[in-house]
């Protein structure tokens, strides 16, 4: 359990092109992070896992499960491998605000990694932000590489 540090807004009605807005409205709200084992084998299995998890969380009144409002969030890690081989390089997908976007992002990233490996390349570890509007991920700035941040006024 930890406290929410706030929300980064990369797209939507308040978004600014090539910038990230910071929404501190939820800062200090308790968060529970659930980390699953790396044993999901397909986007469909991830979708089923998340919908089941949401039903448990809403039934037990832990949260209302509204992803668009940030009550439930999902980041997904993707790595491919040869059958029976070790997991490959992990890519983290962030900003997944619906189960449908999780499924789309996983499909896209699996295909991207397969193409890289098939063409003899090497998948590099990175964090990507899923952009619903473009239907593909965009690189996220690393801690060593600052990004433009714009603070939005607090809304009530």
ABEGO torsion letter per residue (X at the ends): XBBBAEBBBABEAABBBGBBBBBAAABGBBBBBBBBBBABABAAAAAAAAAAAAAAAAAAGABAGBAAAGABBBBBBBBBBBBGBBBBBBBBBBGBABAAAAAAAAAAAAAAAAAAAAAGBBBBBBBBBBBAAAGBBBBBBBAABBBBBBBBBBBX
